[in-house]
Structures are given as structure tokens and as C-alpha cells.
């Protein structure tokens, strides 16, 4: 797996997400894939859990580029901008671990957005002692 192959997978992921094609989950992820929306939250496990989370018809734009590829792991930098009533922007790092068949068995997202602090005590950061943020 090289950078071009990783970006081909990212392209299929983006198309499926944009088209709200939850059936593509089976082509993109292994049956027991772990999908972490945050490195500190429990993973979604398996196709159904990923499909349930994924279904969202909010319009968005996305740019992505590979940062590192060392089979079977790749790191991708993604920038996603959602439109709609409440526009939101995210800059993410995705840590992807691929299975031998080219599907992802582990997806870990490290998302950042405007106003989010860069340390736990920064303004705008979530308070780890509460359920807020």
C-alpha cells in the first residue's frame, strides 16, 4: 500500500460519505473494524455501528493529503467544512490501519476545530472534570 492507494481509499470514503451510501461501509471497512471518533472515546465496532454513525446528509467539502504511509498504517490530514444552518470546520488527522484486503480495520480520528484549545487548560477546551464540552 502506497500513498496513492491510501488516497484512493480516502476518495471512496469521501464519495460514500457525501452520497450517504451506508452500504459502502462494507467495502471500506472490515466486519469488526474499530472506528474511533476520538482517541479517548470507546470505538464504534463493526459495520452496523459505523453505518449508524455515518448517516448524515449535511453538505460538506473535504480536502485530504497523506502524511505518512508505512504498511499497514497510514496517516492522512483532512480538512472538512460543513455547510448548512451552522457551518463548522474541522482539521483532522486520521490514523488508518489497513487489513490485507485493502479495507480499514482501525480508523482513529484526531479532530480539531476553530476555538478549540491546544491544552486542557486553554480557553475553549473541554473541562475533563465535567460532561461539558
QUIBELKA-V97387 format. One record per pair of residues at least 24 apart in sequence whose ideal C-beta (glycine too) atoms are under 8 Angstrom apart, sorted by the first residue. I is the first residue (numbers start at 0). J is the second residue. Records with the same first field share a line. If there is no record, write none. Layout:
# QUIBELKA-V97387
I->J, J
This chain:
# QUIBELKA-V97387
0->68, 70, 71, 73, 97, 101
1->68
2->65, 68, 73
4->101
5->65, 68, 73, 75, 95
6->63, 64, 65, 75
8->95, 97, 101, 103
9->63, 75, 77
13->61, 63
16->53, 55
17->59, 61
19->54, 55, 56
21->50, 53, 54
24->49, 50, 53
26->102
27->102, 103
28->102, 103, 104, 106
29->98, 100, 102, 103, 104
31->104
32->102, 103, 104, 105, 106
33->104, 105, 106
34->106
35->105, 106, 107, 108
36->108, 110
37->108, 109, 110
38->107, 108, 109
57->81, 82, 83
58->82, 83
66->92
70->97
71->96, 97, 98, 99
72->96, 97
73->97
87->112
88->112, 113
